[in-house]
Amino acid sequence: MDIKEFKEFRQKMNEIILKEGTLYTKRFFALDNDVYKDGKIPKKYKEMMGLVASIVLRCDDCITYHIIQCIENGMTKEEFFELLDVALIIGGSITIPHIRRAVKTYFELCS
């Protein structure tokens, strides 16, 4: 799935989930959205933390989403590769396949 398809699928499914889902689901989605807003920690860094966590948890959809958000919030290439080091140290070698896909996604978005 390319980035455009990913964004369209995510948007469509989120609309259905928020329309059909329970109050708890809607609250969780709202909380997820609110947590990443600028606060004492800028949104850019929160998204970078989300990206590290997503790599460690090995969630490719989350990795793609957070890469998009990180780039939109001004993450540099140098910051991206440094945060990969943090993810690798925390998650270990099992994260390497996800790091490879993250690098592929990053370069697809930045080219």
N, C-alpha and C positions, 0 to 999 in steps of 0.2 A: 504494500500500500504506500503510495507516495504521500508527500506532506499535504497536498491539497485534498486528497481522498481522506486522509486522517482527520483533518480539520472538519470536513463536511460530515463525516461519520460521527465524530464526537459531538458536534453541534446538534445533529438530528437526534441522536440517542439521548443526549441531555434534555432536549425539549420533551421527548416522550417520557423520560423518567420523571421530570419535574411536573409534567401534566398528570401522570398516572400514579406517581409515587405517594407514599404516606407523608404525613407531617414530619416524621422523624427524618426521612430521606431529604425532604426540602430543607429542614434545619441543618442537616449535615452539609449539604451542598452550599448553603449560605455561609456557614461557618468556614468551610474550606475556602471560599472566595474571600471572606473578610480577613482571614489570618494572613493572607499574602499581600494585603494593602500596606502602603507606606506607614510606618510608625516610628518608634525609636530606631528600629532596624529598617533601612530602605528596602522597598520591594525587590530590587535587583538582588540583594543579598539573601532575602528570604527565598526567592526562586532558585538561587544557587544552592542553598541548603536543601531545598526540595529536590533538586537534581541529584545531589550527593545521596540523599536518602533513597531516591528512586533507583539509583544504580546499585546501592547496597541491597535493597529489597528485590532487585532484578525485575522491575516492572517496565517493560519496553514502552508501553503506551504512556506511562508517567514520565519516562525519560524523554520521549519525544515532546510531550506537552511542556515540560520544564525547560527544555532546550529552546523551544520557540519563545517562551516567556523570558528566559534569560537574555536571548538576543534582542528581543523587543525592548528590554530594559537596560541595554547597553553593556552587556557582558563582553569583555574582550576575548580574543583568542588565547591570550596568555592566561587570563583568569580561568577560562574553560579547561585548559590543559592542567593547570595547577589544581583545580577542584577534582579532576580525574585522579590525581595522586591521592587526595584525601579519601575518595571513594574506594580506591584500590587498597589503601592501608586499612581502612575500616572493614571492608567487605572481603578482602582476600582475593586469591586468584580466580575464584568462581565468578567474579564480576567481569573478568576480562572479555568474554563474548559480548556482554552488554556495553562495555566501554568501546569495543570495536563498532557496534551499531550506533552508539552515541556519537562517535567521531564521524562516521558516515553521514548521519543526520545533520550534524553541525555543518559539515562542508556542503551538503546539499542546500542548506538554508543560506549559507554565506557566499555561495558562488553566483 
